[in-house]
Amino acid sequence: MTTFKAPSNIALVKYWGKKGEQLPANPSISFTLTHCYTETSIDYERRSESSIASGDSFSFNFSFEGQPKPSFHPKINTFFERILPYLPFLKDYHFNIASHNSFPHSSGIASSASAMAALSVCLMKIAKELGETYTEEVFWQKASFLARLGSGSACRSVKGSIVVWGEHPAITGSSDEYGITYPLPVHEVFQNYQDTILLIDRGQKQVSSTVGHNLMHGHPFAEARFAQANEHINQLVSSFASGDLDHFMEVVESEALTLHAMMQTSIPYFILMRPNTLEVIQRIWQYRKDTKVPLCFTLDAGANVHLLYPKTSITEAKWFIEEELAQFCEGRLYIHDEVGQLI
């Protein structure tokens, strides 16, 4: 049996819009989390010749949180079809795949990134057990490459505490094909940076991310957005090196609002923020203005708010969350996490 824990990630510069086969229309950069992860285990056995010849392309079972989940089979089957050219042994074995998340079900945290990353690394481990040889660097590059074919942002959940995905001239080694660990200087203030996920709405999103990405084709502001993302990465490179939190917060919040602006100006247009999302944002701005505590927010493609702050501000942040922000969370629920690395 092979097992891997893949963490969730939160993008600072957002990936929104894709081309080709899961390639990003613009580069992105993310913080990798520590406590919110998917753990996947796979055991496998060789199929009989008659089973392989029976016409079934792949043979697997999938369970989630200890329960069989046949509804997940089509997505896994599609993923296997995409990665078969790179892992040709997939048709020769039966796989028992078991997965669980460290975060509560329906908590509003997107799990596709961590799920596909965990599955991809497990399959790469199996490839090694079956005799494939890789350097350490190539192993993780290929794992990230495979994860991208399952879910774009999954390539940022394989390895590294700060990860870049998408080619950018300021970052040597960056690639559209896979994520890389951020290779440039990072000020100590960003070590163990905190992320409290405020669960504003734990329901199903009205519009899937896949649909949202596709709406960037022909979007009237797409090219300006892609140029902005590239420039924002330049600015984050500077902030990471200097520890300039004011500039960091400005870029991160601008990215979050731009992401949702793209959704609101596509055709068809849609809004994923909720009234409480806006209330929380306003309170963060006011608290920061009043206290100078360096709290900022970011958003994924949903209603929940990620509150980001340095570890040195954890006491003030936790007080603020409990006294002012928790009332706007569904069931007063939120999850404390931090930037880290599981491996």
C-alpha positions in Angstrom: 0.0 0.0 0.0 1.2 3.5 -0.8 0.0 6.6 1.0 0.4 10.4 0.7 -0.9 13.5 2.4 -1.4 16.5 0.0 -2.3 19.9 1.5 -4.8 22.4 0.3 -3.4 25.6 -1.1 -4.7 29.2 -1.3 -3.7 31.2 -4.3 -2.3 34.7 -3.8 -2.2 35.5 -7.5 -5.1 33.7 -9.0 -5.3 31.3 -11.9 -8.5 32.1 -13.8 -8.8 31.0 -17.4 -7.0 28.1 -19.2 -5.9 26.9 -22.5 -5.1 23.6 -24.1 -5.1 20.7 -21.8 -5.3 22.3 -18.3 -2.7 24.9 -19.1 -3.0 28.3 -17.3 -3.8 31.5 -19.1 -1.7 33.3 -16.5 0.8 32.3 -13.9 -0.2 32.0 -10.3 1.4 31.7 -6.9 0.0 30.1 -3.7 0.6 29.4 -0.1 0.5 25.8 0.8 -1.5 25.0 4.0 -0.6 22.6 6.8 -3.6 21.2 8.6 -6.1 21.1 5.7 -5.1 18.1 3.6 -6.3 15.0 1.8 -4.7 11.7 2.7 -5.0 9.0 0.0 -3.9 5.4 0.2 -3.8 2.9 -2.7 -3.2 -0.8 -2.7 -3.1 -2.6 -6.1 -2.8 -6.0 -7.7 -2.1 -7.2 -11.2 -5.2 -8.0 -13.2 -5.6 -11.3 -15.0 -5.1 -11.4 -18.8 -8.8 -12.2 -19.2 -9.8 -9.2 -17.1 -7.6 -6.9 -19.2 -9.0 -8.4 -22.4 -12.6 -8.0 -21.2 -12.8 -4.4 -22.5 -12.8 -2.5 -19.3 -10.1 0.2 -19.6 -9.5 0.6 -15.9 -10.2 -1.3 -12.8 -10.6 0.5 -9.5 -12.7 1.0 -6.4 -12.9 4.3 -4.6 -13.9 5.1 -1.0 -14.1 8.4 0.7 -14.2 8.8 4.5 -14.6 5.0 4.7 -17.6 4.8 2.4 -17.8 3.6 -1.2 -18.2 6.5 -3.6 -19.1 5.2 -7.0 -20.2 8.8 -7.9 -16.5 9.7 -8.0 -15.7 7.0 -10.5 -16.3 9.0 -13.7 -13.9 11.8 -12.6 -11.2 9.2 -11.7 -11.8 7.4 -15.0 -11.4 10.6 -16.9 -8.2 11.4 -15.0 -6.8 7.9 -15.7 -7.5 8.4 -19.4 -5.6 11.7 -19.5 -2.6 10.3 -17.7 -2.4 6.9 -19.3 0.2 8.0 -21.9 2.5 8.9 -18.9 1.6 5.9 -16.7 0.9 3.0 -19.0 0.7 0.5 -16.2 -2.8 1.8 -15.2 -4.6 -0.7 -17.4 -2.7 -3.6 -16.0 -3.6 -3.3 -12.3 -6.7 -3.1 -10.1 -6.5 -0.2 -7.6 -8.3 0.1 -4.3 -8.2 3.9 -3.6 -9.2 5.2 -0.1 -9.3 8.9 0.7 -10.2 11.2 3.5 -9.9 14.9 4.3 -8.6 16.4 7.5 -11.2 19.2 7.2 -14.9 18.6 7.8 -17.1 17.5 4.9 -19.0 20.4 3.3 -16.7 22.8 5.1 -16.5 25.0 2.0 -12.9 24.2 1.4 -12.2 23.1 -2.2 -10.7 19.6 -2.0 -10.1 18.9 -5.7 -6.6 20.3 -5.5 -5.5 18.3 -2.5 -7.4 15.2 -3.7 -5.8 15.1 -7.2 -2.4 15.9 -5.8 -2.5 13.1 -3.3 -3.8 10.6 -5.9 -1.0 11.7 -8.4 1.8 11.3 -5.9 0.5 7.8 -4.9 0.5 6.8 -8.5 4.0 8.1 -9.0 5.1 6.0 -5.9 3.5 3.0 -7.5 5.4 3.7 -10.7 8.7 3.6 -8.7 7.6 0.3 -7.0 7.1 -1.2 -10.4 10.6 -0.3 -11.5 10.5 3.2 -12.9 13.5 5.4 -11.9 13.3 9.1 -11.4 15.6 11.8 -9.9 14.0 13.5 -6.9 13.4 16.6 -9.0 11.8 14.7 -11.9 9.6 12.7 -9.5 8.0 15.8 -8.1 7.8 17.6 -11.4 6.0 14.6 -13.0 3.7 14.3 -9.9 2.7 18.0 -10.3 2.3 17.6 -14.0 -0.1 14.6 -13.5 -2.0 16.5 -10.8 -2.6 19.4 -13.2 -4.3 17.0 -15.6 -6.8 16.2 -12.8 -7.3 19.7 -11.5 -5.3 22.7 -12.5 -4.6 24.1 -9.0 -3.7 20.6 -7.8 -0.2 21.0 -9.3 0.4 23.6 -6.5 -0.5 21.1 -3.8 2.2 18.5 -4.4 5.3 20.0 -2.8 6.5 23.3 -1.4 5.3 26.0 1.0 5.1 28.7 -1.6 4.4 27.4 -5.1 4.5 29.0 -8.6 2.6 27.6 -11.5 2.9 29.2 -14.9 5.8 30.5 -16.8 7.0 33.9 -15.6 10.2 35.7 -16.6 11.1 36.8 -13.1 11.0 33.2 -11.8 13.6 30.8 -13.2 12.3 27.3 -13.8 8.6 28.3 -13.7 6.5 26.3 -16.1 2.9 26.0 -17.4 3.3 22.3 -17.2 3.8 21.9 -13.4 4.2 23.9 -10.2 7.6 24.6 -8.6 8.7 25.6 -5.1 9.2 29.3 -5.1 13.0 29.7 -5.6 13.6 33.3 -4.7 14.3 35.0 -1.3 11.5 35.1 1.3 11.6 37.4 4.3 11.2 35.7 7.7 7.8 37.5 8.3 6.3 35.1 5.8 7.5 32.0 7.6 4.5 30.2 9.2 2.1 32.8 7.9 -1.4 32.2 9.2 -4.6 31.5 7.3 -7.9 31.4 9.1 -10.7 30.2 6.8 -14.0 31.9 7.6 -16.8 29.5 6.5 -19.3 32.0 5.2 -21.3 29.5 3.1 -20.7 25.8 3.2 -23.1 25.0 0.4 -22.5 23.8 -3.2 -21.2 26.6 -5.5 -23.8 27.8 -8.0 -21.2 27.8 -10.8 -18.3 25.3 -11.0 -14.8 26.5 -11.4 -14.5 24.7 -14.7 -17.4 26.6 -16.1 -15.9 29.9 -14.7 -12.5 29.2 -16.3 -14.2 28.6 -19.7 -16.0 31.9 -19.5 -12.6 33.7 -19.7 -12.6 32.8 -23.4 -13.8 35.9 -25.1 -14.1 37.8 -21.9 -13.8 41.6 -22.6 -11.2 42.1 -19.9 -9.3 38.8 -20.2 -6.1 40.2 -21.7 -5.8 43.0 -19.2 -6.4 40.5 -16.4 -3.7 38.2 -17.6 -1.2 41.2 -17.8 -2.3 42.2 -14.3 -1.5 38.8 -12.9 2.0 38.8 -14.4 2.6 42.3 -12.9 1.3 41.2 -9.5 3.8 38.4 -9.4 6.5 40.9 -10.0 5.2 42.9 -7.1 5.0 39.8 -4.8 8.6 38.9 -5.7 9.6 42.3 -4.3 7.3 42.0 -1.2 8.5 38.5 -0.4 12.1 39.6 -0.5 11.7 42.8 1.5 9.0 41.8 4.0 6.8 44.7 2.9 3.5 43.6 4.3 1.5 46.7 3.2 2.4 46.0 -0.5 1.8 42.3 0.0 -1.7 42.9 1.4 -2.6 45.4 -1.4 -1.6 42.9 -4.1 -3.4 39.9 -2.4 -6.7 41.8 -1.8 -6.6 43.2 -5.3 -6.2 39.7 -6.7 -9.2 38.4 -4.7 -11.4 41.2 -5.9 -10.3 41.0 -9.5 -11.1 37.2 -9.5 -14.7 38.0 -8.5 -14.8 40.9 -10.9 -14.1 38.6 -13.7 -17.0 36.4 -12.7 -19.3 39.3 -12.4 -18.4 40.7 -15.9 -18.4 37.4 -17.9 -21.4 36.3 -20.0 -23.2 34.7 -18.4 -22.3 36.6 -15.2 -22.5 35.3 -11.7 -21.8 36.3 -8.1 -20.3 33.8 -5.6 -19.8 36.3 -2.8 -22.5 36.5 -0.2 -23.7 39.5 1.9 -21.6 38.2 4.8 -18.6 37.9 2.6 -18.8 41.7 2.0 -19.5 42.4 5.7 -16.4 40.5 6.7 -14.3 42.3 4.1 -15.5 45.7 5.4 -14.8 44.8 9.0 -11.3 43.6 8.1 -10.6 46.9 6.4 -11.9 48.9 9.4 -10.0 46.8 11.9 -6.8 47.2 10.0 -7.3 51.0 9.7 -8.0 51.3 13.4 -5.3 49.0 14.8 -2.6 48.8 12.1 -2.6 45.0 12.7 -1.5 43.6 9.3 -4.6 41.4 8.5 -5.7 41.0 4.9 -8.2 38.7 3.1 -8.2 36.6 0.0 -11.0 34.7 -1.7 -11.2 31.5 -3.7 -14.0 31.0 -6.3 -16.6 31.0 -3.5 -18.0 32.9 -0.6 -15.6 31.9 2.1 -12.9 34.4 3.3 -9.3 33.5 4.0 -7.9 35.8 6.6 -4.1 36.1 6.2 -1.7 37.5 8.9 1.8 36.9 10.2 2.2 34.7 13.2 3.3 37.6 15.3 -0.3 38.9 15.1 -2.0 35.7 16.0 -3.3 36.9 19.4 -4.9 40.0 18.0 -6.3 38.1 15.0 -7.9 35.4 17.1 -9.6 38.0 19.3 -10.8 39.8 16.2 -12.1 36.7 14.6 -14.0 35.5 17.7 -15.4 38.9 18.7 -16.3 40.3 15.3 -16.0 37.9 12.4 -17.3 34.5 13.7 -20.9 35.9 13.8 -20.9 36.1 10.0 -19.7 32.5 9.6 -22.2 29.6 9.1 -22.6 28.1 12.5 -19.7 30.4 13.7 -17.4 27.9 12.1 -13.8 28.8 11.0 -10.6 26.8 10.6 -7.2 28.0 11.7 -4.3 26.9 9.4 -0.9 28.1 8.5 1.6 28.0 5.6 3.7 25.0 5.9 4.9 21.8 4.3 3.8 18.3 5.0 6.7 16.6 3.3 
